[in-house]
Amino acid sequence: MIDAIKGGALAIVLGAGMASAHGDVAPQPVNTDALPEVGEEWLIENPYRAEVAGEEVWQAAIKIGDSGYNQNCARCHGLGVVSGGLAPDLRYLEAAEYGDEWYIERFRHGYTQNGITKMPGFGDLLGQKAAWAIRTYIETRPDDGALDEYTPRLKEIRDELAAGGGDAAALSAELSEIAAKVETASGAPVADSAASRAAALISGDAPDFVAAAEALTIGLSAAH
């Protein structure tokens, strides 16, 4: 868990950084039909975390949030939520009520400085379900360097998958084991990593080796 001092410092950095990060952005709609309703009143805590909503809802929220984030937020905050330095790195926003309150306030109302809109408000345009799906995706992103220790082996697995070979069950189990060790930047208990995505793609009765190899390629590229 990110400690209180770091969390307080982050709030200052986020407030300052956001002022120069955003220009005019045309919000893109996010399809949230797969997610349960959360009511009309805006919440102050993420309702889609696995411990609250269950694993299936959590996974759906990550998938929807991934799309919503990369359509509406990546322009300023970076692909995969890895900031290039101009805008705040939202991965470090605590996965707790404190971080949720800051996030949802900024998501709903945006940010204005000296009469100039630096970040538009997305609340009325995208809605609460999209907001929390994006939040779920953001908070499950791996920390910097979280995959470094496992990169050589993940590359070997990727190459094996790309060649269309390998024991799907054994490789899925190994990837899941690696995924369980990947730490988030937010303090969330489980990371949405390249390893976990690849493991899911080759589990079950119809393993997709090509898609799993692509997930590892993209994830390893983003990590570096």
Salt bridges, closest charged atoms under 4 A:
GLU37 OE2 - LYS129 NZ 3.14
ASP66 OD2 - ARG197 NH2 2.87
ASP89 OD2 - ARG91 NH2 2.65
ASP100 OD1 - ARG49 NH2 2.83
ASP100 OD1 - ARG135 NE 2.79
GLU105 OE1 - HIS109 NE2 3.97
GLU139 OE2 - ARG49 NE 2.78
GLU139 OE1 - ARG135 NE 3.67
ASP144 OD1 - ARG91 NH2 2.84
ASP148 OD1 - HIS224 NE2 3.82
GLU156 OE1 - ARG153 NH1 3.06
ASP159 OD1 - ARG158 NE 3.18
GLU174 OE2 - ARG153 NE 2.68
GLU177 OE2 - LYS181 NZ 3.93
ASP192 OD2 - ARG141 NH1 3.18
ASP192 OD2 - ARG197 NH2 2.70
